Amino acid sequence: MSGKLIVLEGADGAGKTTQAGLMVRRLEGEGVPFRQVKFPRYGSPFAAPVERYLQGDLGKKPGDVSAYAASTLYAVDRYASFRQDWREDYEGGKVILTDRYTTSNAVHQAPKLPEGERQPYLDWLFDLEYSRLALPEPDLVIYLDLPAEIAARMLRLREEATHTRADIHEQDGAYLRACQESAREIADRLGWRRVDCSREGALRTPEDIHRELWELVRPLIGK
């Protein structure tokens, strides 16, 4: 019996890592057998090409690397992760909670293409990962939505707090705005559950957002 695959997706700076942590604590408290996964798997040899891409070694701007080429790099990491790490847990019935998944390619790579080429790309992407690589399809995708100006501010604060350098996606404000606009359309078209992480121009508290997320997750796992 396969488990349930729950994906946390969202705008950069929307707090996916924070929400994943809160969901982990909730699942533990509810006694739900689960496994947490995060992509890309920085430090894994299978994610090394993704890291080089994000560092700008394959092109200084996101558009320098085609949607198809970049997606293939990410797919290799996910395939290796499933085969090496969480396949047994998933097939054994555990809940798999992922911070990003195939859905991230949909969000970040489709905007590189002209409008008329985006649906064929999405068809190719999902066929590659879910059919040809036989990765599990998500049972629930939650998209954390955040206005572009708030997302940019959160990214700056994160850089200052962690003393890390933004990757080529995060450095390109116009690209991030295009991703956000495209992601909303994709989320609505594919039936993802979209959660607004702001209210009246201000960021909602993590706990407030989590309560809404839990109400989406709870019925799926029978709680």
N, C-alpha and C positions, 0 to 999 in steps of 0.2 A: 504494500500500500504506500503510494507516494505521499509525501508531506505537502505542506502549503508553502508557496514561495511568495514572500511579501517584499516589495521593492520600495525603498524610499528614494525618490528622485526629486530634483528641484533646481531652482536657480542657484548659481554660485553665491555664497554668502547667506543663504536662506536658513542655515542651521541644520543640515542633514545629520551631521555627526552628533550634535546635541540631541536631536530627536531620536536617533538610533540608540544613544545611551539611555534615554528615558524609557524607550520601548523595551530595551533589554531588562531594565530593572522591573518593569511591569510584568513582563513574561516570567521572570524569575519568581516574582511575588505571587503570580497566579499558578505557579507550578506547571507551566507549559514546557514540554521538551522542545528545545529550539537550538539553532546554531546561527551565529552571526557571521556575516561575510561582508567584506568591503572591497570595492574596486576603484581604481587599479590596485593591485597588490604590490605597492612600492617595496623594493628590495628583493622581489622574486625575479629570477632570471627570465621568466616568461613575460614579465611586465617591463623588462629593460627597454625594449623598443618604444613602448609608450612613454616612458620617462624621457628618452632621448627626443621624442617628438615634442613633448610638452616643454622641454628645456630649449627648444629652438634649433636642435641639431639637424633637423630635416627641412627646416624652413623657418624664418623668423616670424612669420605671421600664420595664423590658423589656415588661411586659404592657400598657402603654399603647398600644403599636402591635401590631396583630394579626399573627399568624403569616403570613398571606397577604400583607399589605401589606409587612412587613419583607422577606419572601422575594423579592418583586418587585423591591425596591431592589437587593438583592444580585444577582439574575439579570441585571439590566441591565448591571452591571459585568462579569460573566462573559461575557455575549454580546459586548460590545464588545471585551473582551480577546481572545477567540477570533478574532473577525473581523479585528481590527487587528494582532494580535501573534503568535500561535502556531499559527494554522490551517495555514499552509504547512509549518511544521516537523512538525506532527502528521501531516498527510496525506502528507508526504515520508518518513515512517517513523521519525522520531526518538522517543525516549522523552520524555514530558512528565512532569516531577515537580512536583506542586503542593502547596503548603502551604495547606490548606483548599480546598474546592470546594463543589459543590451539597450535599455531605454535611454541611457546616457548618450549612446551613439546617435539615437534618433534626435535627441535634443541638440547636441553639439555639432553634428555633421550635416544634417539636412539643410541648415541655413547657408551652407557653402554653395548650394546648388540653386539654379533658377527655379522659380515657383513650379513650372511645369515638369521639372525633373525630380521633384522631391518624393512624390508617391512611388515612382518606380524604384527610387533608392530605398525607401522604407520596405517595399516588397522584397527587394534583394536582401536587405539587412536581416529581416525576420526569417526569411527562407534559409539564409546562411547559418544563423545561430540556432534557430529552433528546429529546423528540418535537417540540414546537412551535418551540422555539428551535434545535433540531438541534445542541446541544452534545454532545460525545463523552461516552459513558458510561465510567466508570473500569474499567480492567482489574483493578486491585487497590486496595483501600482498607485502610489500616493505621490502626487506632485506638489511640492512645497513652493508656492508662488510668492513672489516678492517684487514690488516695484523696482525698476532698474536703479533709481537714485538711492534707495535704501540699500539695495544689494551692493552697490559700489562702495557705499560708506562702510558696510560690514566687512567687505573684503579689505579695505584699508586698515580697519581696526585689527583684523586678524593678522595682517602682515606686521603691523607694529608690535602686537603682543607676542608673536612667535618668532619675529626677526627672520622671516622667510621671504624669499623673492617670488613675486607672482609669476605664474607660468604664462605661456604665450596666449592662452585663452583669456586669463584674468587681466592681462595687460591691455587688451583690446576692448574698450568700452562699447564701440559700435557693434562689434561681433557679439558681445554678451547680450546687448539689447535685441539683436536679430535672433539670437538663440531663444530668448525669453518669449518673443512674439511667436516664433515658430512653435515653441514647446506648448504654448497655450492651445494653439490650433490642433496640434497632434494629440495632446491630452484629451481634448474634447472629442476628437474623432475616434480615438481608440478606447474611450471609456475609462481613462485614468481618473482617479478621484483627486480633484484639485482643491488644495487647502490654502486659503489666503493667510499668509503669515503676518500681515499688517492690518491695522485698523485705524482709519482716519489719519493716515500719514505716519503712523508710529508702529514700531515693531511690537507684536504681541509677545507676552511672556512665554518662555519655553513651556511652562506648565499648562498654560491655556491652550497652546497649540497641541500639546500632547493629549489633552483630554479629547480634542476633536479627532486626532489620529486613532486613539484607542476605540472610539465609537465606530470607526471604520474597520478596524482589525478584529474586534471582539466577535462579531457574528461569524466571521470566516473560520475562527478556531473554536467556536462553540462555547464562548464564555458569556 
